[in-house]
Amino acid sequence: MIADPGDIASGMAVGFTINHVAAVFIPALGGLLWLANYRAVFFGAVFLSGLSLILSQFVTSELSKAKVRG
């Protein structure tokens, strides 16, 4: 077992809260940006997608390290 079951609920609550803040903040920012320049919204989406792609490349290497250790 990786985590203590008592710690999972609080960790999930923090994760859901962060996800909710992002789900409200990013579209609101996109709406304000749209009023200024609609192209900026698409460039922002490209940036976030690229950042997500780059960060996702680190997940597999960390999982591989965890499997070797555990």
N, C-alpha and C positions, 0 to 999 in steps of 0.2 A: 504494500500500500504506500502510495506516495505522500498523501496528506492525511492528517487526523480528521475524522468525520466532523468533529465539532468546529473545525476551522473552515470547512467548505461553505457553510451557509453565509458566513460573514464575507468570505472572499467573493462569493457569487453576488451578494448584495452590492459590493463595491463595483464589481464588473458591470452589473446592470445599470448602476447609477452613472458610471462613466459613459456607457453606451447611450443612455438616454440623453445626457448632456450633449454628446456629439450629434445625436439624431435631431436635436432641436436647434443647436447652434449652427451647424454647417448649412442646412437649408435656409435659415434666416439670413446668414451671411451671404449666401448665394442670391437670395432675393434682393438684398440691398445692392449687391454688386451688379445685378441685372439692370437695376435702375440707372447705374452709372455707365456701364458698358457691357452689353450682353456677351460679347466675346470673352471677357475676363472670366465668366462663369465656366466656359468650356476649357479655357486654359487652366483654371484651377482644378477642374475635374481631371485633366490630363496629368497635372502635377500630383494630385492625390493618388491616382491610379499607378503612376510610376513609382511613387514612394511605397505604396503597398506592395508592388511587385518586387522592389528591392528588398524590403524588410521580410517578405515571405521567403526569400532565398536563405535566410538565416535559420528558419524553423527546422528544416530537414537536417541541417548539420547539428543543431542542438539536440534533436531527437536521437540522432545516431550516437552522440556522445552519451546521452542518458542510457541508451540500451547497452552500451559497452560497459558503463559503470555499474548498472543495476542488474 
